[in-house]
Amino acid sequence: MPHASTPIAIPASPSTTASRYHTAGGRAFNFNAGPSILPEEVIRTFQGDMWNFRGSGLGILEHSHRDKWFDELLFETIDLVRKVGSIPKNYHILFMTGGSSSQNFIVPYNLLPKSRTADYIDTDFWSSRSIEDARQFGAGVHVAFTGKSEKYTRIPAASEISYSENPAYVHFTSNNTIYGTQFRTEPTPPSNGAYLVCDACSDIFSRPIDFSKYGLVYASVQKNLGITGATLVVVRDDLVQNSNADVPRMLQYRTMVKEESRPNTPPHFAIYSASVMMRWILSQGGLGAMEKRNQEKAAVIYGALDGSAGFYRAHAEKNSRSLMNITFRLATEELEARFLNEAAAAGLMGMKGHRATGGCRVSIYNAFPIEGCRALAEFMGEFARKNG
């Protein structure tokens, strides 16, 4: 039986080896928005640990969520998340299920008193979904800004955000995967004790943030933190202690804290994947290095967009552009389909836009290599010359 660190060889598929562009490991470049790319060395670690986790004689997929190996893994993962994010000790780190979409209602269910409002900054499809769910709780929801009439092309200036008189919290989505916009920094909530709640699903740990400015941050792990199946929740302790009591037990943050994220069987492989990804981020230099890396990658592709003389049309305004998801259109849907098909045949896969918007979407999360960005920029230039 091989040791956990022994890689298991996987031959490259004929379609990948025949493609023009591929990684050093012979794989296609993966631009999917989520589930998304993983570092190749992380996948190799998965392979070994699925066979024999840390010499236990069982693979990680087979371990009980109550045995000593998973105990060690869970607390180790929490410590790694805290270290990578520089998260203060008065914040709990939880792993929940139901995706970020379930947090749309779990947050107000737990944290919104019936006597107060919640303020929402509407910058995309997902923040509008959060608003829909939150309207079922508390005294009401106040939309402090909406970019819907402008088709969500930008992030608002501080002067455009109009808060209500007594919000419990201010909710915003830090990066908008569908429309390709991103907050450069977090908004400043009113000084009445309101705190920030952030859906950071698609840019968590892509750059440093000051968690002490937030009451709660949530993010599905399948973009920058691992594989699909778990949602990371970072929540301040006083909010947990003072949360609404009339919430079903399995939806209470209080329950998740007390039961160490496992009041029932947790998504243990997704949690395991987060531990491996945290180690990978640290090996790359931490969040400061991630931010620099992501800026360099995005600059390559935005350069190709801006240098195309209008052949490719970016959706987001320049000062609101995302470093994680780059969205653009071509002149016709037929031309977009040709672009996507030829790109996939060349080994540049997963760039179809979201069903709500169409077009093209390039997702370049932490794990995406700059070599893939350069390959895409080259392909874009050639495609424009042939079809312009």
Contacts in CASP RR format, 6 or more apart in sequence:
PFRMAT RR
TARGET T0000
AUTHOR 0000-0000-0000
METHOD contacts of the structure
MODEL  1
MPHASTPIAIPASPSTTASRYHTAGGRAFNFNAGPSILPEEVIRTFQGDM
WNFRGSGLGILEHSHRDKWFDELLFETIDLVRKVGSIPKNYHILFMTGGS
SSQNFIVPYNLLPKSRTADYIDTDFWSSRSIEDARQFGAGVHVAFTGKSE
KYTRIPAASEISYSENPAYVHFTSNNTIYGTQFRTEPTPPSNGAYLVCDA
CSDIFSRPIDFSKYGLVYASVQKNLGITGATLVVVRDDLVQNSNADVPRM
LQYRTMVKEESRPNTPPHFAIYSASVMMRWILSQGGLGAMEKRNQEKAAV
IYGALDGSAGFYRAHAEKNSRSLMNITFRLATEELEARFLNEAAAAGLMG
MKGHRATGGCRVSIYNAFPIEGCRALAEFMGEFARKNG
1 51 0 8 1.000
1 52 0 8 1.000
1 57 0 8 1.000
2 8 0 8 1.000
2 48 0 8 1.000
2 51 0 8 1.000
2 52 0 8 1.000
3 52 0 8 1.000
3 55 0 8 1.000
4 48 0 8 1.000
4 49 0 8 1.000
4 51 0 8 1.000
4 52 0 8 1.000
4 53 0 8 1.000
4 54 0 8 1.000
4 55 0 8 1.000
5 45 0 8 1.000
5 48 0 8 1.000
6 48 0 8 1.000
6 51 0 8 1.000
7 44 0 8 1.000
7 47 0 8 1.000
7 48 0 8 1.000
8 47 0 8 1.000
8 48 0 8 1.000
8 51 0 8 1.000
10 47 0 8 1.000
12 22 0 8 1.000
12 25 0 8 1.000
12 26 0 8 1.000
12 27 0 8 1.000
16 22 0 8 1.000
16 26 0 8 1.000
16 27 0 8 1.000
16 28 0 8 1.000
16 347 0 8 1.000
17 26 0 8 1.000
19 28 0 8 1.000
19 345 0 8 1.000
19 346 0 8 1.000
19 347 0 8 1.000
20 346 0 8 1.000
20 347 0 8 1.000
21 28 0 8 1.000
21 29 0 8 1.000
21 346 0 8 1.000
21 347 0 8 1.000
21 348 0 8 1.000
21 372 0 8 1.000
21 375 0 8 1.000
21 379 0 8 1.000
22 28 0 8 1.000
22 29 0 8 1.000
22 347 0 8 1.000
23 29 0 8 1.000
23 40 0 8 1.000
23 369 0 8 1.000
23 371 0 8 1.000
23 372 0 8 1.000
24 40 0 8 1.000
24 371 0 8 1.000
25 40 0 8 1.000
27 40 0 8 1.000
28 347 0 8 1.000
28 348 0 8 1.000
28 349 0 8 1.000
29 347 0 8 1.000
29 348 0 8 1.000
29 349 0 8 1.000
29 368 0 8 1.000
29 369 0 8 1.000
29 372 0 8 1.000
29 375 0 8 1.000
29 376 0 8 1.000
30 36 0 8 1.000
30 37 0 8 1.000
30 349 0 8 1.000
30 350 0 8 1.000
30 368 0 8 1.000
31 37 0 8 1.000
31 348 0 8 1.000
31 349 0 8 1.000
31 350 0 8 1.000
31 351 0 8 1.000
31 361 0 8 1.000
31 362 0 8 1.000
31 363 0 8 1.000
31 364 0 8 1.000
31 368 0 8 1.000
31 376 0 8 1.000
32 349 0 8 1.000
32 350 0 8 1.000
32 363 0 8 1.000
33 177 0 8 1.000
33 202 0 8 1.000
33 223 0 8 1.000
33 325 0 8 1.000
33 350 0 8 1.000
33 353 0 8 1.000
33 354 0 8 1.000
33 361 0 8 1.000
33 363 0 8 1.000
34 222 0 8 1.000
34 223 0 8 1.000
34 228 0 8 1.000
34 363 0 8 1.000
35 222 0 8 1.000
35 227 0 8 1.000
35 228 0 8 1.000
36 222 0 8 1.000
36 223 0 8 1.000
36 363 0 8 1.000
36 365 0 8 1.000
36 367 0 8 1.000
37 363 0 8 1.000
37 365 0 8 1.000
37 367 0 8 1.000
37 368 0 8 1.000
38 46 0 8 1.000
38 226 0 8 1.000
38 227 0 8 1.000
38 273 0 8 1.000
38 277 0 8 1.000
38 367 0 8 1.000
39 277 0 8 1.000
39 280 0 8 1.000
39 367 0 8 1.000
41 280 0 8 1.000
42 226 0 8 1.000
42 273 0 8 1.000
42 276 0 8 1.000
42 277 0 8 1.000
42 280 0 8 1.000
42 367 0 8 1.000
45 276 0 8 1.000
46 273 0 8 1.000
46 276 0 8 1.000
49 59 0 8 1.000
49 60 0 8 1.000
49 272 0 8 1.000
49 276 0 8 1.000
50 59 0 8 1.000
50 60 0 8 1.000
50 61 0 8 1.000
51 59 0 8 1.000
52 58 0 8 1.000
52 59 0 8 1.000
53 59 0 8 1.000
53 60 0 8 1.000
53 63 0 8 1.000
53 69 0 8 1.000
54 69 0 8 1.000
56 63 0 8 1.000
56 69 0 8 1.000
58 69 0 8 1.000
60 73 0 8 1.000
60 268 0 8 1.000
60 269 0 8 1.000
60 272 0 8 1.000
61 269 0 8 1.000
63 69 0 8 1.000
63 70 0 8 1.000
63 268 0 8 1.000
64 70 0 8 1.000
65 262 0 8 1.000
65 265 0 8 1.000
65 266 0 8 1.000
65 268 0 8 1.000
66 262 0 8 1.000
70 268 0 8 1.000
73 268 0 8 1.000
73 271 0 8 1.000
73 272 0 8 1.000
73 275 0 8 1.000
74 260 0 8 1.000
74 261 0 8 1.000
74 262 0 8 1.000
74 271 0 8 1.000
76 275 0 8 1.000
77 95 0 8 1.000
77 271 0 8 1.000
77 272 0 8 1.000
77 274 0 8 1.000
77 275 0 8 1.000
77 278 0 8 1.000
78 93 0 8 1.000
80 274 0 8 1.000
80 275 0 8 1.000
80 278 0 8 1.000
80 279 0 8 1.000
80 282 0 8 1.000
81 87 0 8 1.000
81 93 0 8 1.000
81 232 0 8 1.000
81 234 0 8 1.000
81 274 0 8 1.000
81 278 0 8 1.000
82 89 0 8 1.000
82 93 0 8 1.000
83 278 0 8 1.000
83 282 0 8 1.000
84 205 0 8 1.000
84 278 0 8 1.000
84 281 0 8 1.000
84 282 0 8 1.000
84 286 0 8 1.000
84 287 0 8 1.000
85 205 0 8 1.000
85 208 0 8 1.000
85 209 0 8 1.000
85 211 0 8 1.000
85 287 0 8 1.000
86 208 0 8 1.000
86 211 0 8 1.000
87 93 0 8 1.000
87 211 0 8 1.000
87 234 0 8 1.000
88 211 0 8 1.000
88 212 0 8 1.000
90 236 0 8 1.000
90 237 0 8 1.000
90 238 0 8 1.000
91 211 0 8 1.000
91 234 0 8 1.000
91 235 0 8 1.000
91 236 0 8 1.000
91 237 0 8 1.000
92 233 0 8 1.000
92 234 0 8 1.000
92 235 0 8 1.000
92 236 0 8 1.000
92 237 0 8 1.000
92 240 0 8 1.000
92 253 0 8 1.000
92 256 0 8 1.000
92 257 0 8 1.000
93 232 0 8 1.000
93 233 0 8 1.000
93 234 0 8 1.000
94 232 0 8 1.000
94 233 0 8 1.000
94 234 0 8 1.000
94 235 0 8 1.000
94 253 0 8 1.000
94 256 0 8 1.000
94 257 0 8 1.000
94 261 0 8 1.000
95 230 0 8 1.000
95 231 0 8 1.000
95 232 0 8 1.000
95 233 0 8 1.000
95 261 0 8 1.000
95 266 0 8 1.000
95 267 0 8 1.000
95 270 0 8 1.000
95 271 0 8 1.000
95 274 0 8 1.000
96 102 0 8 1.000
96 103 0 8 1.000
96 106 0 8 1.000
96 230 0 8 1.000
96 231 0 8 1.000
96 233 0 8 1.000
96 256 0 8 1.000
96 261 0 8 1.000
97 229 0 8 1.000
97 230 0 8 1.000
97 231 0 8 1.000
97 266 0 8 1.000
97 267 0 8 1.000
98 229 0 8 1.000
98 231 0 8 1.000
99 220 0 8 1.000
99 229 0 8 1.000
99 230 0 8 1.000
99 231 0 8 1.000
100 126 0 8 1.000
100 199 0 8 1.000
100 201 0 8 1.000
100 218 0 8 1.000
100 219 0 8 1.000
100 220 0 8 1.000
100 231 0 8 1.000
101 126 0 8 1.000
101 129 0 8 1.000
102 231 0 8 1.000
103 199 0 8 1.000
103 218 0 8 1.000
103 231 0 8 1.000
103 233 0 8 1.000
104 129 0 8 1.000
104 130 0 8 1.000
104 132 0 8 1.000
104 133 0 8 1.000
104 134 0 8 1.000
105 133 0 8 1.000
105 134 0 8 1.000
105 136 0 8 1.000
105 137 0 8 1.000
106 251 0 8 1.000
106 253 0 8 1.000
107 130 0 8 1.000
107 134 0 8 1.000
107 169 0 8 1.000
107 171 0 8 1.000
107 197 0 8 1.000
107 216 0 8 1.000
107 218 0 8 1.000
108 118 0 8 1.000
108 133 0 8 1.000
108 134 0 8 1.000
108 136 0 8 1.000
108 137 0 8 1.000
108 138 0 8 1.000
109 137 0 8 1.000
109 244 0 8 1.000
109 247 0 8 1.000
109 251 0 8 1.000
110 239 0 8 1.000
110 243 0 8 1.000
110 244 0 8 1.000
110 247 0 8 1.000
110 251 0 8 1.000
110 252 0 8 1.000
110 253 0 8 1.000
111 168 0 8 1.000
111 169 0 8 1.000
111 197 0 8 1.000
111 216 0 8 1.000
111 239 0 8 1.000
111 243 0 8 1.000
111 244 0 8 1.000
112 118 0 8 1.000
112 134 0 8 1.000
112 137 0 8 1.000
112 138 0 8 1.000
112 168 0 8 1.000
112 169 0 8 1.000
112 244 0 8 1.000
113 138 0 8 1.000
113 168 0 8 1.000
113 244 0 8 1.000
114 137 0 8 1.000
114 138 0 8 1.000
114 139 0 8 1.000
115 138 0 8 1.000
115 139 0 8 1.000
116 138 0 8 1.000
116 139 0 8 1.000
116 166 0 8 1.000
116 167 0 8 1.000
116 168 0 8 1.000
117 138 0 8 1.000
117 139 0 8 1.000
117 140 0 8 1.000
117 141 0 8 1.000
117 142 0 8 1.000
117 164 0 8 1.000
117 166 0 8 1.000
117 167 0 8 1.000
117 168 0 8 1.000
118 134 0 8 1.000
118 137 0 8 1.000
118 138 0 8 1.000
118 140 0 8 1.000
118 141 0 8 1.000
118 142 0 8 1.000
118 167 0 8 1.000
118 168 0 8 1.000
118 169 0 8 1.000
118 170 0 8 1.000
118 171 0 8 1.000
119 141 0 8 1.000
119 142 0 8 1.000
119 143 0 8 1.000
119 144 0 8 1.000
119 163 0 8 1.000
119 164 0 8 1.000
119 167 0 8 1.000
119 169 0 8 1.000
119 170 0 8 1.000
119 171 0 8 1.000
119 189 0 8 1.000
119 194 0 8 1.000
120 127 0 8 1.000
120 130 0 8 1.000
120 131 0 8 1.000
120 134 0 8 1.000
120 141 0 8 1.000
120 142 0 8 1.000
120 143 0 8 1.000
120 144 0 8 1.000
120 170 0 8 1.000
120 171 0 8 1.000
120 172 0 8 1.000
121 127 0 8 1.000
121 144 0 8 1.000
121 145 0 8 1.000
121 156 0 8 1.000
121 161 0 8 1.000
121 170 0 8 1.000
121 171 0 8 1.000
121 172 0 8 1.000
121 173 0 8 1.000
121 187 0 8 1.000
122 128 0 8 1.000
122 131 0 8 1.000
122 143 0 8 1.000
122 145 0 8 1.000
122 146 0 8 1.000
122 147 0 8 1.000
122 148 0 8 1.000
123 145 0 8 1.000
123 147 0 8 1.000
123 152 0 8 1.000
123 155 0 8 1.000
123 156 0 8 1.000
123 172 0 8 1.000
123 173 0 8 1.000
123 176 0 8 1.000
123 179 0 8 1.000
123 181 0 8 1.000
123 183 0 8 1.000
124 152 0 8 1.000
124 173 0 8 1.000
124 176 0 8 1.000
124 177 0 8 1.000
124 178 0 8 1.000
124 179 0 8 1.000
124 181 0 8 1.000
125 152 0 8 1.000
125 176 0 8 1.000
125 178 0 8 1.000
125 179 0 8 1.000
125 354 0 8 1.000
125 356 0 8 1.000
126 173 0 8 1.000
126 176 0 8 1.000
126 177 0 8 1.000
126 178 0 8 1.000
126 199 0 8 1.000
126 201 0 8 1.000
127 171 0 8 1.000
127 172 0 8 1.000
127 173 0 8 1.000
127 176 0 8 1.000
127 199 0 8 1.000
128 146 0 8 1.000
128 148 0 8 1.000
130 171 0 8 1.000
130 173 0 8 1.000
130 199 0 8 1.000
131 141 0 8 1.000
131 143 0 8 1.000
134 140 0 8 1.000
134 141 0 8 1.000
134 171 0 8 1.000
135 141 0 8 1.000
142 163 0 8 1.000
142 164 0 8 1.000
142 167 0 8 1.000
144 161 0 8 1.000
144 162 0 8 1.000
144 163 0 8 1.000
144 164 0 8 1.000
144 170 0 8 1.000
145 156 0 8 1.000
145 160 0 8 1.000
145 161 0 8 1.000
145 162 0 8 1.000
147 153 0 8 1.000
147 154 0 8 1.000
147 156 0 8 1.000
151 179 0 8 1.000
151 315 0 8 1.000
152 176 0 8 1.000
152 178 0 8 1.000
152 179 0 8 1.000
152 181 0 8 1.000
153 179 0 8 1.000
153 181 0 8 1.000
153 315 0 8 1.000
153 316 0 8 1.000
153 317 0 8 1.000
153 320 0 8 1.000
154 181 0 8 1.000
154 316 0 8 1.000
154 317 0 8 1.000
154 319 0 8 1.000
154 320 0 8 1.000
155 181 0 8 1.000
155 182 0 8 1.000
155 183 0 8 1.000
155 184 0 8 1.000
155 319 0 8 1.000
155 320 0 8 1.000
158 187 0 8 1.000
158 188 0 8 1.000
161 187 0 8 1.000
163 170 0 8 1.000
163 189 0 8 1.000
163 190 0 8 1.000
163 194 0 8 1.000
166 192 0 8 1.000
167 189 0 8 1.000
167 190 0 8 1.000
167 192 0 8 1.000
167 194 0 8 1.000
168 194 0 8 1.000
169 189 0 8 1.000
169 194 0 8 1.000
169 195 0 8 1.000
169 196 0 8 1.000
169 197 0 8 1.000
169 215 0 8 1.000
169 216 0 8 1.000
170 187 0 8 1.000
170 189 0 8 1.000
170 190 0 8 1.000
170 194 0 8 1.000
170 195 0 8 1.000
170 196 0 8 1.000
170 197 0 8 1.000
171 196 0 8 1.000
171 197 0 8 1.000
171 198 0 8 1.000
171 199 0 8 1.000
172 183 0 8 1.000
172 186 0 8 1.000
172 187 0 8 1.000
172 196 0 8 1.000
172 197 0 8 1.000
172 198 0 8 1.000
172 199 0 8 1.000
173 198 0 8 1.000
173 199 0 8 1.000
173 201 0 8 1.000
174 182 0 8 1.000
174 183 0 8 1.000
174 186 0 8 1.000
174 198 0 8 1.000
174 199 0 8 1.000
174 200 0 8 1.000
174 203 0 8 1.000
175 181 0 8 1.000
175 182 0 8 1.000
175 183 0 8 1.000
175 200 0 8 1.000
175 201 0 8 1.000
175 202 0 8 1.000
175 203 0 8 1.000
175 206 0 8 1.000
175 322 0 8 1.000
175 324 0 8 1.000
175 325 0 8 1.000
176 182 0 8 1.000
176 202 0 8 1.000
176 322 0 8 1.000
176 325 0 8 1.000
177 201 0 8 1.000
177 202 0 8 1.000
177 322 0 8 1.000
177 324 0 8 1.000
177 325 0 8 1.000
177 354 0 8 1.000
177 361 0 8 1.000
177 363 0 8 1.000
178 325 0 8 1.000
178 327 0 8 1.000
178 353 0 8 1.000
178 354 0 8 1.000
178 356 0 8 1.000
178 357 0 8 1.000
178 361 0 8 1.000
179 315 0 8 1.000
179 316 0 8 1.000
179 327 0 8 1.000
179 357 0 8 1.000
180 315 0 8 1.000
180 316 0 8 1.000
180 321 0 8 1.000
180 322 0 8 1.000
180 324 0 8 1.000
180 325 0 8 1.000
180 326 0 8 1.000
180 327 0 8 1.000
180 361 0 8 1.000
181 316 0 8 1.000
181 317 0 8 1.000
181 320 0 8 1.000
181 321 0 8 1.000
181 322 0 8 1.000
182 203 0 8 1.000
182 320 0 8 1.000
182 321 0 8 1.000
182 322 0 8 1.000
182 323 0 8 1.000
182 324 0 8 1.000
186 196 0 8 1.000
186 198 0 8 1.000
186 209 0 8 1.000
186 213 0 8 1.000
186 214 0 8 1.000
187 196 0 8 1.000
189 195 0 8 1.000
189 196 0 8 1.000
195 214 0 8 1.000
195 215 0 8 1.000
195 216 0 8 1.000
195 236 0 8 1.000
195 239 0 8 1.000
196 213 0 8 1.000
196 214 0 8 1.000
196 215 0 8 1.000
197 214 0 8 1.000
197 215 0 8 1.000
197 216 0 8 1.000
197 217 0 8 1.000
198 214 0 8 1.000
198 216 0 8 1.000
198 217 0 8 1.000
198 218 0 8 1.000
199 218 0 8 1.000
199 219 0 8 1.000
200 209 0 8 1.000
200 217 0 8 1.000
200 218 0 8 1.000
200 219 0 8 1.000
201 218 0 8 1.000
201 219 0 8 1.000
201 220 0 8 1.000
201 223 0 8 1.000
202 219 0 8 1.000
202 223 0 8 1.000
202 224 0 8 1.000
202 324 0 8 1.000
202 325 0 8 1.000
202 363 0 8 1.000
202 365 0 8 1.000
203 224 0 8 1.000
203 322 0 8 1.000
203 323 0 8 1.000
203 324 0 8 1.000
204 217 0 8 1.000
204 219 0 8 1.000
204 223 0 8 1.000
204 224 0 8 1.000
204 225 0 8 1.000
204 232 0 8 1.000
205 224 0 8 1.000
205 225 0 8 1.000
205 281 0 8 1.000
205 287 0 8 1.000
205 290 0 8 1.000
205 366 0 8 1.000
206 224 0 8 1.000
206 287 0 8 1.000
206 290 0 8 1.000
206 291 0 8 1.000
206 294 0 8 1.000
206 323 0 8 1.000
206 324 0 8 1.000
206 365 0 8 1.000
206 366 0 8 1.000
207 287 0 8 1.000
207 288 0 8 1.000
207 290 0 8 1.000
207 291 0 8 1.000
207 294 0 8 1.000
207 323 0 8 1.000
208 287 0 8 1.000
208 288 0 8 1.000
208 291 0 8 1.000
211 217 0 8 1.000
211 234 0 8 1.000
214 234 0 8 1.000
214 236 0 8 1.000
215 235 0 8 1.000
215 236 0 8 1.000
215 239 0 8 1.000
216 233 0 8 1.000
216 234 0 8 1.000
216 235 0 8 1.000
216 236 0 8 1.000
216 239 0 8 1.000
217 233 0 8 1.000
217 234 0 8 1.000
217 235 0 8 1.000
218 231 0 8 1.000
218 232 0 8 1.000
218 233 0 8 1.000
218 234 0 8 1.000
219 225 0 8 1.000
219 231 0 8 1.000
219 232 0 8 1.000
220 228 0 8 1.000
220 229 0 8 1.000
220 230 0 8 1.000
220 231 0 8 1.000
220 232 0 8 1.000
221 227 0 8 1.000
221 228 0 8 1.000
221 229 0 8 1.000
221 230 0 8 1.000
221 231 0 8 1.000
221 232 0 8 1.000
221 270 0 8 1.000
221 273 0 8 1.000
221 274 0 8 1.000
221 277 0 8 1.000
222 228 0 8 1.000
222 229 0 8 1.000
222 270 0 8 1.000
223 324 0 8 1.000
223 363 0 8 1.000
223 365 0 8 1.000
224 277 0 8 1.000
224 365 0 8 1.000
224 366 0 8 1.000
224 367 0 8 1.000
225 232 0 8 1.000
225 273 0 8 1.000
225 274 0 8 1.000
225 277 0 8 1.000
225 278 0 8 1.000
226 270 0 8 1.000
226 273 0 8 1.000
226 274 0 8 1.000
226 276 0 8 1.000
226 277 0 8 1.000
227 269 0 8 1.000
227 270 0 8 1.000
227 273 0 8 1.000
228 270 0 8 1.000
229 267 0 8 1.000
229 270 0 8 1.000
230 266 0 8 1.000
230 267 0 8 1.000
230 270 0 8 1.000
230 271 0 8 1.000
230 274 0 8 1.000
232 274 0 8 1.000
233 253 0 8 1.000
233 256 0 8 1.000
235 253 0 8 1.000
239 253 0 8 1.000
240 253 0 8 1.000
240 254 0 8 1.000
240 257 0 8 1.000
241 254 0 8 1.000
243 252 0 8 1.000
243 253 0 8 1.000
243 254 0 8 1.000
249 255 0 8 1.000
249 263 0 8 1.000
250 263 0 8 1.000
250 264 0 8 1.000
255 263 0 8 1.000
256 263 0 8 1.000
261 271 0 8 1.000
280 367 0 8 1.000
281 287 0 8 1.000
281 290 0 8 1.000
281 366 0 8 1.000
284 290 0 8 1.000
284 293 0 8 1.000
290 366 0 8 1.000
293 366 0 8 1.000
293 370 0 8 1.000
294 323 0 8 1.000
294 324 0 8 1.000
294 364 0 8 1.000
294 366 0 8 1.000
295 323 0 8 1.000
296 370 0 8 1.000
297 323 0 8 1.000
297 364 0 8 1.000
297 368 0 8 1.000
297 370 0 8 1.000
297 373 0 8 1.000
298 321 0 8 1.000
298 322 0 8 1.000
298 323 0 8 1.000
298 326 0 8 1.000
298 364 0 8 1.000
298 373 0 8 1.000
300 370 0 8 1.000
300 373 0 8 1.000
300 374 0 8 1.000
300 376 0 8 1.000
300 377 0 8 1.000
301 326 0 8 1.000
301 362 0 8 1.000
301 364 0 8 1.000
301 373 0 8 1.000
301 376 0 8 1.000
301 377 0 8 1.000
301 380 0 8 1.000
302 314 0 8 1.000
302 321 0 8 1.000
302 326 0 8 1.000
303 377 0 8 1.000
304 312 0 8 1.000
304 376 0 8 1.000
304 377 0 8 1.000
304 380 0 8 1.000
304 381 0 8 1.000
305 312 0 8 1.000
305 313 0 8 1.000
305 314 0 8 1.000
305 326 0 8 1.000
305 328 0 8 1.000
305 380 0 8 1.000
306 314 0 8 1.000
308 380 0 8 1.000
308 381 0 8 1.000
308 384 0 8 1.000
311 330 0 8 1.000
311 331 0 8 1.000
311 384 0 8 1.000
311 387 0 8 1.000
311 388 0 8 1.000
312 328 0 8 1.000
312 329 0 8 1.000
312 330 0 8 1.000
312 380 0 8 1.000
312 384 0 8 1.000
313 328 0 8 1.000
313 329 0 8 1.000
313 330 0 8 1.000
314 321 0 8 1.000
314 326 0 8 1.000
314 327 0 8 1.000
314 328 0 8 1.000
315 327 0 8 1.000
315 328 0 8 1.000
315 329 0 8 1.000
315 357 0 8 1.000
316 322 0 8 1.000
316 327 0 8 1.000
323 364 0 8 1.000
324 363 0 8 1.000
324 364 0 8 1.000
324 365 0 8 1.000
325 361 0 8 1.000
325 362 0 8 1.000
325 363 0 8 1.000
325 364 0 8 1.000
326 361 0 8 1.000
326 362 0 8 1.000
326 363 0 8 1.000
326 364 0 8 1.000
327 353 0 8 1.000
327 357 0 8 1.000
327 359 0 8 1.000
327 360 0 8 1.000
327 361 0 8 1.000
327 362 0 8 1.000
328 359 0 8 1.000
328 360 0 8 1.000
328 362 0 8 1.000
329 336 0 8 1.000
329 358 0 8 1.000
329 359 0 8 1.000
329 360 0 8 1.000
330 336 0 8 1.000
330 339 0 8 1.000
330 359 0 8 1.000
330 360 0 8 1.000
333 359 0 8 1.000
335 387 0 8 1.000
336 358 0 8 1.000
336 359 0 8 1.000
336 360 0 8 1.000
338 387 0 8 1.000
339 360 0 8 1.000
339 383 0 8 1.000
340 350 0 8 1.000
340 351 0 8 1.000
340 352 0 8 1.000
340 360 0 8 1.000
342 379 0 8 1.000
342 383 0 8 1.000
343 349 0 8 1.000
343 351 0 8 1.000
343 376 0 8 1.000
343 379 0 8 1.000
343 383 0 8 1.000
344 350 0 8 1.000
344 351 0 8 1.000
346 379 0 8 1.000
348 372 0 8 1.000
348 375 0 8 1.000
348 376 0 8 1.000
348 379 0 8 1.000
350 363 0 8 1.000
351 360 0 8 1.000
351 361 0 8 1.000
351 362 0 8 1.000
352 358 0 8 1.000
352 359 0 8 1.000
352 360 0 8 1.000
352 361 0 8 1.000
353 359 0 8 1.000
353 360 0 8 1.000
353 361 0 8 1.000
354 361 0 8 1.000
362 376 0 8 1.000
364 373 0 8 1.000
END
